[in-house]
């Protein structure tokens, strides 16, 4: 599932570097780290929406929580 989430985010944000981790190893509490130059000039909320929109179906189901860290590629 981690790879599927990673792929969906990468498809939505071409050129982004994406890591999806399962730090608690329970498949429900995940962490996404996304580096994308398209975040430049966007608010933190806008950046997070850009990450969550392509995986909104998964966020309704098996994923209980997703911590998001976003950065602008320099």
Order of alpha helices (4+ residues) and beta strands (2+ residues): alpha-beta-beta-alpha-alpha-beta
